[in-house]
Amino acid sequence: MPITVAIAGGDQRLIDEFVIPMQAKGLCQFIVFGTKQQLEASAAYDYVACATDALAVTGAINAVQTQKAQIIMKGAIHTSTLLRAVLQKENQLRTEGVLSQVSVITFKDGSHRWVLSDPGLNIMPDVKTKIAITANAIAVAQTIGIKEPRVAVLSAVEEVSTKMQSSVDAKAVADYFKASACAAIVEGPLSMDIATDPSSAAQKKYTGMIQGDADVLIVPNIESGNLMYKTITRFIPSVISGAIMGQRCQLF
């Protein structure tokens, strides 16, 4: 039976570009909670008119709580509106884990596919939070078929410097996963060029297992992650997908 997706804030563009093609392939069913405009009637989805974005989010959450849907998808609403509702204890969507945004960026020329985290949720994560962010990103990488993802915990340098906290944190995160039974290769600190460009790794004589072929990029903070995400998506032809990890239902 296809999975049902509850869309909070669906608009006609999302319907045309995502809902109808996915439904036509038999991959998903949809309940659309819309506020922005009157949507065209279609057998591809159920439509619920909502007066506000907040009510659209409430409707999507209720659909999951009543088992009418298994996934919540953000439509044409502010991320903060959705996250506020997800974080409310009475909605019972939170787990004990850390919420983090994980984005999958696939270059259209086929040269790269990166799992990037966290470009949009955790502002200045400490080591414990970065470990959870990394674990969430590894889970996504494995879900999309990367059995043993190569994870680069990024900094501006590839050696620890006490003057650069991101490098200290990156080593601590890498050491944690090296001591665990995780099916991933985690190295840090790594600079972006060594993580993503084999020629740079060779030129710098980097001897680690990641030689410009990282699958997962863990950024130091929200500023660096957000800048990277928006630079790539603005200037490089790419296909973007992603999820917010750490709650009881999948949130896209």
C-alpha positions as CSV (number, residue, x, y, z in Angstrom):
1,M,0.0,0.0,0.0
2,P,1.5,3.4,-0.9
3,I,2.6,5.8,1.8
4,T,0.4,8.7,2.5
5,V,2.0,12.2,2.7
6,A,0.3,15.1,4.5
7,I,1.4,18.3,2.9
8,A,1.2,21.4,5.1
9,G,0.7,24.4,2.8
10,G,0.3,22.9,-0.6
11,D,0.1,25.2,-3.6
12,Q,-0.5,24.6,-7.3
13,R,3.2,24.5,-8.2
14,L,3.9,21.8,-5.7
15,I,0.8,19.9,-6.9
16,D,1.9,20.1,-10.6
17,E,5.6,19.4,-10.1
18,F,5.6,16.8,-7.3
19,V,2.2,15.5,-6.2
20,I,0.7,14.5,-9.5
21,P,3.9,12.9,-10.9
22,M,4.5,10.9,-7.7
23,Q,0.9,9.8,-7.5
24,A,0.9,8.8,-11.2
25,K,3.9,6.5,-10.5
26,G,1.9,4.9,-7.6
27,L,4.6,5.9,-5.1
28,C,2.6,8.0,-2.7
29,Q,-0.9,9.2,-1.8
30,F,-1.4,12.7,-0.7
31,I,-3.5,14.8,1.7
32,V,-3.0,18.5,0.9
33,F,-3.7,21.2,3.5
34,G,-3.7,24.4,1.5
35,T,-4.1,28.1,2.3
36,K,-2.4,30.1,-0.4
37,Q,-4.9,29.6,-3.3
38,Q,-7.8,27.6,-4.5
39,L,-6.3,24.4,-5.9
40,E,-7.7,22.5,-8.9
41,A,-9.7,19.5,-7.9
42,S,-7.9,16.2,-8.7
43,A,-8.1,12.5,-8.1
44,A,-4.4,12.6,-7.3
45,Y,-4.9,14.0,-3.8
46,D,-7.4,14.9,-1.1
47,Y,-7.6,18.6,-0.5
48,V,-8.4,20.3,2.9
49,A,-8.9,24.1,2.8
50,C,-7.3,25.9,5.8
51,A,-7.7,29.5,6.9
52,T,-4.1,29.9,8.1
53,D,-0.7,28.3,7.7
54,A,-0.9,27.3,11.4
55,L,-4.1,25.4,10.8
56,A,-2.6,23.7,7.7
57,V,0.2,22.5,10.0
58,T,-2.2,21.3,12.6
59,G,-4.1,19.4,10.0
60,A,-1.0,17.7,8.7
61,I,0.1,16.7,12.2
62,N,-3.4,15.4,13.0
63,A,-3.3,13.3,9.9
64,V,-0.2,11.6,11.2
65,Q,-1.5,11.2,14.7
66,T,-4.7,9.6,13.4
67,Q,-2.6,7.3,11.1
68,K,-4.2,8.8,8.0
69,A,-0.7,9.7,6.9
70,Q,2.9,8.6,7.7
71,I,4.9,11.5,6.4
72,I,4.6,15.3,6.9
73,M,5.9,17.5,4.0
74,K,6.5,21.2,4.2
75,G,4.8,23.1,1.4
76,A,4.5,26.9,0.8
77,I,4.8,27.9,4.5
78,H,7.6,29.1,6.7
79,T,9.8,26.4,8.2
80,S,9.5,28.1,11.6
81,T,5.7,27.6,11.5
82,L,6.0,23.9,11.0
83,L,8.9,23.4,13.5
84,R,7.1,25.2,16.3
85,A,4.2,22.8,16.0
86,V,6.5,19.7,15.7
87,L,8.4,20.8,18.9
88,Q,5.3,21.2,21.0
89,K,5.2,18.4,23.5
90,E,1.4,17.9,23.2
91,N,1.8,16.9,19.6
92,Q,4.0,13.9,20.7
93,L,6.2,14.0,17.6
94,R,9.5,14.5,19.3
95,T,11.8,11.7,20.4
96,E,14.7,12.0,22.8
97,G,17.1,12.5,19.8
98,V,18.4,15.7,18.3
99,L,16.4,17.3,15.5
100,S,18.6,18.1,12.5
101,Q,18.1,19.0,8.9
102,V,19.7,16.7,6.4
103,S,19.9,17.8,2.7
104,V,20.8,15.5,-0.2
105,I,22.3,17.5,-3.1
106,T,22.8,15.8,-6.4
107,F,24.6,17.7,-9.2
108,K,22.8,17.4,-12.5
109,D,26.0,16.7,-14.3
110,G,26.5,13.6,-12.2
111,S,29.8,14.8,-10.7
112,H,28.7,14.8,-7.0
113,R,26.1,13.7,-4.6
114,W,26.5,15.1,-1.1
115,V,24.5,14.6,2.1
116,L,24.8,17.9,3.9
117,S,24.0,18.6,7.6
118,D,23.0,20.8,9.3
119,P,22.3,23.8,7.1
120,G,19.1,25.0,8.8
121,L,18.3,23.9,12.3
122,N,21.1,23.8,14.9
123,I,22.7,27.2,15.2
124,M,26.0,26.5,17.1
125,P,26.0,22.8,18.0
126,D,28.4,21.5,20.7
127,V,30.2,18.2,20.3
128,K,27.4,16.1,21.7
129,T,24.9,17.7,19.3
130,K,27.3,17.3,16.3
131,I,27.6,13.6,17.1
132,A,23.8,13.3,16.9
133,I,23.7,15.4,13.7
134,T,26.4,13.1,12.2
135,A,24.4,10.0,13.2
136,N,21.3,11.4,11.5
137,A,23.2,12.2,8.3
138,I,24.7,8.7,8.2
139,A,21.3,7.2,8.6
140,V,20.0,9.2,5.6
141,A,23.1,8.3,3.5
142,Q,22.6,4.6,4.2
143,T,18.9,4.9,3.4
144,I,19.7,6.3,-0.1
145,G,22.0,3.3,-0.8
146,I,25.4,4.4,0.5
147,K,26.3,1.3,2.6
148,E,29.5,2.7,4.2
149,P,29.3,6.5,3.8
150,R,32.5,8.6,3.9
151,V,31.8,11.4,6.4
152,A,33.9,14.6,6.4
153,V,33.5,16.7,9.6
154,L,34.4,20.0,8.2
155,S,36.6,22.9,9.4
156,A,38.8,25.4,7.6
157,V,41.8,23.2,8.2
158,E,42.7,19.5,8.3
159,E,44.7,19.7,11.5
160,V,43.5,20.5,15.0
161,S,44.1,24.0,16.1
162,T,43.2,25.1,19.6
163,K,42.5,28.6,18.1
164,M,39.8,27.1,15.9
165,Q,37.0,25.4,17.9
166,S,35.5,23.8,14.8
167,S,38.7,21.8,14.3
168,V,38.7,20.6,17.9
169,D,35.1,19.6,17.7
170,A,35.6,17.8,14.4
171,K,38.3,15.6,15.8
172,A,36.1,14.8,18.9
173,V,33.3,13.8,16.6
174,A,35.5,11.7,14.4
175,D,37.1,10.0,17.4
176,Y,33.7,9.1,18.7
177,F,32.7,7.3,15.6
178,K,36.0,5.6,15.1
179,A,35.6,4.1,18.6
180,S,32.0,2.9,17.8
181,A,30.7,0.1,15.6
182,C,29.2,2.5,13.1
183,A,29.3,1.4,9.5
184,A,30.8,4.6,8.2
185,I,34.2,6.2,7.7
186,V,34.3,9.4,9.7
187,E,37.2,11.8,9.5
188,G,37.8,15.3,10.9
189,P,38.8,18.0,10.8
190,L,38.8,18.1,7.1
191,S,38.9,21.2,4.8
192,M,36.3,21.4,2.1
193,D,38.8,20.9,-0.7
194,I,40.3,17.7,0.8
195,A,36.8,16.4,1.4
196,T,35.5,16.9,-2.1
197,D,38.5,17.2,-4.5
198,P,40.9,14.3,-5.0
199,S,43.5,16.5,-6.6
200,S,43.6,18.8,-3.6
201,A,43.9,15.8,-1.3
202,A,46.8,14.5,-3.3
203,Q,48.5,17.9,-3.6
204,K,48.3,18.4,0.2
205,K,49.5,14.8,0.8
206,Y,46.6,14.0,3.0
207,T,46.9,10.4,4.1
208,G,43.4,9.7,5.5
209,M,40.8,7.4,4.0
210,I,38.8,10.2,2.5
211,Q,40.5,11.5,-0.6
212,G,38.2,14.0,-2.1
213,D,35.4,11.5,-2.2
214,A,33.3,12.3,0.9
215,D,29.6,11.3,0.7
216,V,28.5,13.3,3.8
217,L,29.5,16.8,4.8
218,I,29.0,17.9,8.4
219,V,29.3,21.6,8.8
220,P,30.5,23.4,11.9
221,N,27.5,25.7,12.4
222,I,24.3,27.0,10.7
223,E,26.1,29.9,9.1
224,S,28.6,27.8,7.1
225,G,25.9,25.2,6.3
226,N,23.4,27.7,5.1
227,L,25.9,29.6,3.0
228,M,27.1,26.3,1.4
229,Y,23.5,25.1,0.8
230,K,22.4,28.4,-0.8
231,T,25.5,28.8,-2.9
232,I,25.3,25.4,-4.4
233,T,21.5,25.5,-5.0
234,R,21.7,29.1,-6.5
235,F,24.7,28.7,-8.8
236,I,25.1,25.0,-9.6
237,P,22.4,23.0,-11.4
238,S,21.3,20.4,-8.9
239,V,18.5,18.4,-7.5
240,I,17.7,19.0,-3.8
241,S,15.9,16.8,-1.3
242,G,16.0,16.5,2.4
243,A,14.4,15.7,5.7
244,I,14.3,16.8,9.3
245,M,15.5,13.9,11.4
246,G,14.8,13.2,15.1
247,Q,11.0,12.9,15.3
248,R,8.5,10.1,15.3
249,C,7.4,10.6,11.7
250,Q,9.4,11.6,8.6
251,L,9.4,15.3,8.0
252,F,10.4,16.6,4.6
